[in-house]
Amino acid sequence: MIAKDYFDLPPRVAQDAWAYSSVRDKTKYNVCFRPDIAHDLLELNGAMICKTNPLKTHVLCVAAGADENNKILFYSNGSEQQKQVFPEIERSVP
């Protein structure tokens, strides 16, 4: 309701999205796009499936692309697909 009441300016005319500080960490920001604008401006290349603990985040696998039935394809950490989509991930064992 806050976003709708206070930040709902004319789309594309006044803004593409709005940013607001994170509740958990005030040095970081969240960005909110309207779905239609997000689909026009952003492209999802992949996602990481992770397990976290207070000391470290371990990447368990990555999702990148979809098959002919639009099912998401998952690849293990260290695979060639992971290296192409997320080359910044260091291989680690949980």
C-alpha positions as CSV (number, residue, x, y, z in Angstrom):
1,M,0.0,0.0,0.0
2,I,2.9,2.4,0.7
3,A,4.3,1.9,-2.7
4,K,0.9,2.3,-4.4
5,D,-0.1,5.3,-2.3
6,Y,3.2,7.2,-2.3
7,F,5.3,6.0,-5.2
8,D,2.9,5.2,-8.0
9,L,4.0,7.8,-10.5
10,P,3.2,7.5,-14.2
11,P,5.1,4.5,-15.5
12,R,7.8,5.1,-18.0
13,V,7.0,8.9,-17.9
14,A,8.3,9.6,-14.4
15,Q,10.1,6.3,-13.5
16,D,10.9,2.8,-14.6
17,A,11.2,1.5,-11.0
18,W,11.8,2.7,-7.4
19,A,14.5,1.9,-4.9
20,Y,14.2,1.8,-1.1
21,S,16.7,0.9,1.6
22,S,16.8,-2.7,3.0
23,V,15.1,-3.2,6.3
24,R,17.9,-5.6,7.3
25,D,20.9,-3.7,6.1
26,K,20.6,0.1,5.6
27,T,23.7,0.1,3.3
28,K,21.8,-2.0,0.7
29,Y,18.8,-1.2,-1.5
30,N,15.8,-3.1,-2.9
31,V,14.4,-2.2,-6.3
32,C,10.8,-2.7,-7.3
33,F,9.7,-2.8,-11.0
34,R,6.3,-3.0,-12.4
35,P,6.0,-6.5,-14.1
36,D,5.5,-5.2,-17.6
37,I,8.4,-2.8,-17.4
38,A,10.6,-5.4,-15.7
39,H,10.0,-7.8,-18.6
40,D,11.0,-5.1,-21.1
41,L,14.1,-3.9,-19.3
42,L,15.5,-7.0,-17.5
43,E,16.6,-10.4,-18.6
44,L,16.9,-13.3,-16.2
45,N,20.0,-15.3,-17.1
46,G,20.0,-17.7,-14.2
47,A,19.5,-18.3,-10.5
48,M,21.6,-19.7,-7.7
49,I,20.3,-22.3,-5.2
50,C,22.3,-21.7,-2.0
51,K,22.6,-22.9,1.6
52,T,23.7,-20.3,4.1
53,N,25.0,-20.3,7.6
54,P,26.3,-17.3,9.6
55,L,29.8,-17.7,8.2
56,K,29.4,-18.6,4.5
57,T,27.0,-19.1,1.6
58,H,27.4,-22.3,-0.4
59,V,26.1,-22.5,-3.9
60,L,24.5,-25.9,-4.3
61,C,23.5,-25.6,-8.0
62,V,22.5,-23.1,-10.5
63,A,19.4,-22.8,-12.7
64,A,20.0,-21.6,-16.3
65,G,17.6,-21.7,-19.2
66,A,14.7,-24.0,-19.9
67,D,14.0,-27.1,-22.0
68,E,11.4,-27.3,-24.8
69,N,8.7,-27.9,-22.2
70,N,9.7,-24.7,-20.4
71,K,11.1,-26.7,-17.4
72,I,14.0,-25.0,-15.7
73,L,17.4,-26.7,-16.2
74,F,19.6,-27.1,-13.1
75,Y,23.4,-27.6,-13.2
76,S,25.8,-28.5,-10.5
77,N,28.3,-26.1,-9.1
78,G,31.5,-26.5,-11.1
79,S,29.7,-27.5,-14.3
80,E,30.4,-25.7,-17.6
81,Q,27.0,-24.1,-17.6
82,Q,27.6,-22.7,-14.1
83,K,31.0,-21.3,-15.3
84,Q,29.3,-19.6,-18.3
85,V,26.4,-18.1,-16.4
86,F,28.1,-17.4,-13.0
87,P,31.8,-17.3,-13.6
88,E,32.3,-15.4,-10.3
89,I,31.2,-18.4,-8.2
90,E,34.1,-20.2,-6.5
91,R,33.6,-24.0,-6.3
92,S,33.0,-24.9,-2.7
93,V,31.9,-27.9,-0.8
94,P,29.2,-27.4,1.9
